[in-house]
Amino acid sequence: MKLEEEGVATTEPTNEVEAPSALDEMLEAPAPEPAPLLPVPGIATCLVGEIVDDRHPSLRGRVRVRWTDLEGQLFEKWLPTFQGLPVRVGDRVFLMQPANWPEMVVTGVLDGFARRPEVERDEKASLELKRDEALRIRSQSGEDLLEVFEEASGPVVRLLTGDVDLDIPGTMRVRADAITLEARKGQARIEASDDVVVRGETVHLN
């Protein structure tokens, strides 16, 4: 029997590899790294730095600040501060770069709620009292007004007049770790021309 070969297609194996398409190359390519954030020309920049020295050797109103810019570069320079802004070593501060100014400016303290150390004051006069001594202040007429002495529990300031008026034109604030108001005889009264506000975790009455 004779087979006709006309019109019969044969497929032979081949070693050729198809070239990847442009889409495949895009999917397999590694993701590009994000471009660093750079300040836009003419736009003010705000950064956060840390105070490393709060006393300039010759200029007032300048502190030494260490900070890192948007490219990760470390800087440490003497910079001006807002007038009257109290800053201390270790404070984190806001740094503003005005668009028309050649250097950064310290504009505020980020850790404003952190407990601040007591400000050291120069001692102009002092008086040493023994445990059995007291400092007493008298009026021109010889009336005893005030006495300062020490007890086992600590210092005591005693007003020696029968009735005392504490008159302050502004606002009075009393701060302590704990406060106790005690009336040894008679009532304890609070009067106000406006609302009386009492705040606390728990308010105990009687």
C-alpha positions in Angstrom: 0.0 0.0 0.0 1.3 3.4 -0.9 0.8 6.3 1.5 0.5 9.7 0.1 2.8 12.2 1.8 1.3 15.2 0.2 -0.4 17.6 2.7 1.0 15.8 5.7 2.7 18.3 8.1 5.3 17.1 10.5 6.5 18.9 13.7 10.1 18.5 14.7 11.5 19.5 18.1 13.5 22.7 18.3 16.0 24.1 20.9 15.1 27.7 20.4 13.8 29.7 23.4 11.3 32.4 23.0 12.6 35.9 24.0 10.8 37.3 27.1 8.3 40.0 26.4 8.5 43.6 27.7 5.7 42.8 30.2 7.7 39.8 31.6 10.8 42.0 32.0 8.8 44.6 33.9 7.3 41.9 36.3 10.6 40.2 37.0 12.6 43.4 37.5 13.3 44.4 41.1 11.2 47.3 42.5 13.1 50.6 42.3 14.2 52.2 45.6 12.1 55.2 46.6 13.7 58.5 45.9 14.9 60.4 48.9 12.6 63.2 50.2 14.2 66.5 49.3 12.9 69.9 50.3 11.1 71.8 47.6 12.9 75.0 46.6 11.2 78.0 48.2 9.2 75.9 50.7 10.1 75.9 54.4 11.4 72.7 56.0 10.7 71.5 59.5 12.9 68.9 61.2 13.5 67.5 64.7 16.9 67.8 66.4 18.5 67.3 69.8 20.2 69.9 71.9 23.8 69.0 72.7 24.9 72.3 74.2 22.7 75.1 75.5 25.4 77.7 76.1 27.2 79.4 73.3 30.7 80.5 74.3 30.2 84.1 73.1 26.7 84.6 71.6 23.3 84.7 73.4 20.3 83.0 71.9 22.2 80.2 70.2 22.3 76.5 71.0 24.2 73.6 69.5 21.9 71.1 67.8 22.4 67.7 66.3 20.0 66.5 63.6 19.7 64.3 60.5 18.3 65.7 57.3 15.9 64.0 54.9 18.8 62.2 53.1 20.2 60.8 56.3 23.1 63.1 56.6 24.1 64.1 60.2 24.6 67.7 61.1 25.7 69.5 64.3 25.7 73.3 64.3 25.0 76.4 66.5 21.6 77.7 65.6 19.5 80.7 66.8 16.4 80.2 68.9 13.2 82.1 69.4 13.6 84.9 71.9 12.9 83.7 75.4 12.7 80.0 74.5 14.0 77.9 77.4 16.0 74.9 76.0 18.3 72.4 77.8 20.7 69.7 76.9 18.9 66.6 75.8 15.7 68.4 74.6 14.3 67.5 71.3 13.4 70.6 69.4 11.7 71.7 66.2 14.0 73.1 63.5 12.5 75.4 60.9 14.3 76.4 57.7 12.7 79.7 56.5 12.6 80.0 52.8 14.4 83.4 52.9 16.9 82.7 55.7 20.4 81.1 55.4 20.2 78.8 58.5 17.8 76.6 60.5 16.0 78.2 63.5 15.0 76.5 66.8 11.3 77.2 67.1 10.0 75.0 69.9 10.7 72.2 72.4 9.1 68.8 71.4 9.5 67.5 75.0 7.6 70.3 76.5 5.8 68.1 79.0 8.9 66.5 80.4 9.7 67.5 83.9 12.2 70.3 84.0 15.0 70.6 86.5 15.0 73.5 88.9 16.7 76.6 87.7 19.9 77.3 89.6 19.8 80.7 91.2 22.7 82.7 92.6 22.7 83.0 96.4 22.9 86.6 97.5 22.3 86.1 101.3 21.9 83.2 103.7 21.2 82.7 107.4 21.9 79.4 109.2 19.5 78.4 111.9 20.1 75.8 114.6 17.2 73.5 115.6 16.5 75.7 118.6 16.6 79.0 116.7 14.1 80.9 114.7 14.0 83.8 112.2 11.4 86.3 113.3 10.1 89.4 111.4 8.6 92.3 113.3 6.7 95.4 112.2 8.0 98.9 112.8 5.7 99.0 115.9 7.3 95.8 117.3 4.5 93.4 116.4 5.6 89.9 115.5 4.6 89.1 111.9 6.3 86.0 110.7 8.5 83.2 112.1 10.6 80.6 110.3 12.1 77.6 112.2 12.8 73.9 111.8 11.0 71.0 113.3 11.6 67.2 113.0 9.2 67.1 110.0 10.9 69.9 108.2 10.8 73.7 107.9 7.9 75.7 109.3 6.7 79.2 108.2 4.3 80.6 110.8 2.3 83.8 110.5 2.0 85.2 114.0 -0.9 87.6 113.7 -4.4 86.6 114.6 -6.0 87.3 111.2 -4.1 87.1 107.9 -5.2 88.3 104.5 -3.4 86.9 101.5 -4.3 89.3 98.7 -2.9 88.7 95.2 -3.8 90.8 92.2 -3.3 87.9 89.8 -3.7 84.1 90.0 -2.4 82.1 92.9 -1.1 78.5 92.4 -0.1 76.1 95.2 1.9 73.1 94.0 3.2 70.2 96.1 3.3 66.4 95.9 0.4 66.3 98.4 -1.7 69.1 99.9 -3.7 69.1 103.2 -5.9 72.0 104.3 -6.9 71.7 108.0 -9.2 73.9 110.0 -8.5 73.3 113.7 -11.5 75.3 114.8 -14.5 76.4 112.8 -15.5 76.0 109.2 -13.5 75.7 106.0 -15.3 77.8 103.4 -14.7 78.3 99.7 -16.3 81.3 98.0 -16.1 82.2 94.3 -17.8 84.6 91.9 -17.8 81.9 89.3 -17.9 78.1 89.1 -16.0 76.0 91.7 -14.4 73.0 90.0 -13.0 69.9 91.8 -11.1 67.4 89.8 -9.7 64.1 90.9 -9.7 60.3 90.3 -12.1 59.9 93.2 -13.8 62.7 95.2 -14.7 61.6 98.8 -17.4 63.6 100.7 -17.5 62.9 104.5 
